[in-house]
């Protein structure tokens, strides 16, 4: 009888662990998207407000207002 209860407990533990892993993966993906959006917004604000051409705040690099990239007339 003890082995049956132990097997049922192990099954319940496995199910709860699987559900927790799925929830952790979903939360991790949501947080990654939010951090990326904030990172892009801060990069744009820093380049526009502080006049930096290649200023970085996070993992992305943006070059706004490159000189010499326009057409010559």
C-alpha atoms as a printed R data frame, in Angstrom:
   type eleno elety resid chain resno      x      y       z
1  ATOM     1    CA   UNK     A     1  0.000  0.000   0.000
2  ATOM     2    CA   UNK     A     2  2.890  2.343   0.750
3  ATOM     3    CA   UNK     A     3  4.336  1.916  -2.709
4  ATOM     4    CA   UNK     A     4  0.997  2.821  -4.314
5  ATOM     5    CA   UNK     A     5  0.776  6.021  -2.284
6  ATOM     6    CA   UNK     A     6  4.399  6.796  -3.097
7  ATOM     7    CA   UNK     A     7  3.754  6.301  -6.820
8  ATOM     8    CA   UNK     A     8  0.693  8.550  -6.698
9  ATOM     9    CA   UNK     A     9  2.695 11.208  -4.836
10 ATOM    10    CA   UNK     A    10  5.496 10.989  -7.394
11 ATOM    11    CA   UNK     A    11  2.997 11.395 -10.240
12 ATOM    12    CA   UNK     A    12  1.415 14.434  -8.605
13 ATOM    13    CA   UNK     A    13  4.885 15.889  -8.014
14 ATOM    14    CA   UNK     A    14  5.805 15.380 -11.683
15 ATOM    15    CA   UNK     A    15  2.607 17.044 -12.880
16 ATOM    16    CA   UNK     A    16  3.085 20.046 -10.594
17 ATOM    17    CA   UNK     A    17  6.732 20.363 -11.675
18 ATOM    18    CA   UNK     A    18  5.742 20.287 -15.353
19 ATOM    19    CA   UNK     A    19  3.090 22.973 -14.841
20 ATOM    20    CA   UNK     A    20  5.578 25.123 -12.895
21 ATOM    21    CA   UNK     A    21  8.168 24.781 -15.678
22 ATOM    22    CA   UNK     A    22  5.629 25.872 -18.305
23 ATOM    23    CA   UNK     A    23  4.619 28.892 -16.212
24 ATOM    24    CA   UNK     A    24  8.266 29.835 -15.646
25 ATOM    25    CA   UNK     A    25  8.955 29.630 -19.395
26 ATOM    26    CA   UNK     A    26  5.959 31.835 -20.217
27 ATOM    27    CA   UNK     A    27  6.950 34.425 -17.589
28 ATOM    28    CA   UNK     A    28 10.556 34.395 -18.815
29 ATOM    29    CA   UNK     A    29  9.420 35.049 -22.396
30 ATOM    30    CA   UNK     A    30  7.132 37.905 -21.310
31 ATOM    31    CA   UNK     A    31  9.891 39.512 -19.233
32 ATOM    32    CA   UNK     A    32 12.342 39.193 -22.139
33 ATOM    33    CA   UNK     A    33  9.919 40.979 -24.476
34 ATOM    34    CA   UNK     A    34  9.265 43.756 -21.934
35 ATOM    35    CA   UNK     A    35 12.993 44.286 -21.313
36 ATOM    36    CA   UNK     A    36 13.667 44.395 -25.065
37 ATOM    37    CA   UNK     A    37 10.916 46.973 -25.625
38 ATOM    38    CA   UNK     A    38 12.211 49.154 -22.775
39 ATOM    39    CA   UNK     A    39 15.750 48.776 -24.119
40 ATOM    40    CA   UNK     A    40 14.723 49.964 -27.588
41 ATOM    41    CA   UNK     A    41 12.746 52.897 -26.155
42 ATOM    42    CA   UNK     A    42 15.687 53.990 -23.995
43 ATOM    43    CA   UNK     A    43 18.062 53.698 -26.945
44 ATOM    44    CA   UNK     A    44 15.816 55.945 -29.035
45 ATOM    45    CA   UNK     A    45 15.350 58.473 -26.209
46 ATOM    46    CA   UNK     A    46 19.057 58.659 -25.436
47 ATOM    47    CA   UNK     A    47 19.948 59.192 -29.084
48 ATOM    48    CA   UNK     A    48 17.284 61.860 -29.594
49 ATOM    49    CA   UNK     A    49 17.488 63.719 -26.270
50 ATOM    50    CA   UNK     A    50 21.203 63.653 -25.558
51 ATOM    51    CA   UNK     A    51 22.419 63.935 -29.144
52 ATOM    52    CA   UNK     A    52 24.537 60.808 -29.039
53 ATOM    53    CA   UNK     A    53 24.973 59.192 -32.409
54 ATOM    54    CA   UNK     A    54 26.041 55.751 -31.213
55 ATOM    55    CA   UNK     A    55 24.923 55.726 -27.590
56 ATOM    56    CA   UNK     A    56 24.008 52.316 -26.161
57 ATOM    57    CA   UNK     A    57 21.872 51.567 -23.142
58 ATOM    58    CA   UNK     A    58 21.411 47.835 -23.589
59 ATOM    59    CA   UNK     A    59 22.024 45.051 -26.016
60 ATOM    60    CA   UNK     A    60 21.152 46.901 -29.229
61 ATOM    61    CA   UNK     A    61 23.081 49.522 -31.156
62 ATOM    62    CA   UNK     A    62 21.328 52.084 -33.308
63 ATOM    63    CA   UNK     A    63 22.961 54.681 -35.532
64 ATOM    64    CA   UNK     A    64 20.616 57.633 -35.924
65 ATOM    65    CA   UNK     A    65 21.480 60.573 -38.154
66 ATOM    66    CA   UNK     A    66 24.511 59.059 -39.883
67 ATOM    67    CA   UNK     A    67 26.407 61.674 -41.819
68 ATOM    68    CA   UNK     A    68 27.347 60.997 -45.390
69 ATOM    69    CA   UNK     A    69 24.600 58.426 -45.862
70 ATOM    70    CA   UNK     A    70 22.313 60.741 -47.865
71 ATOM    71    CA   UNK     A    71 22.174 61.185 -51.592
72 ATOM    72    CA   UNK     A    72 24.323 63.839 -53.222
73 ATOM    73    CA   UNK     A    73 22.690 66.326 -55.532
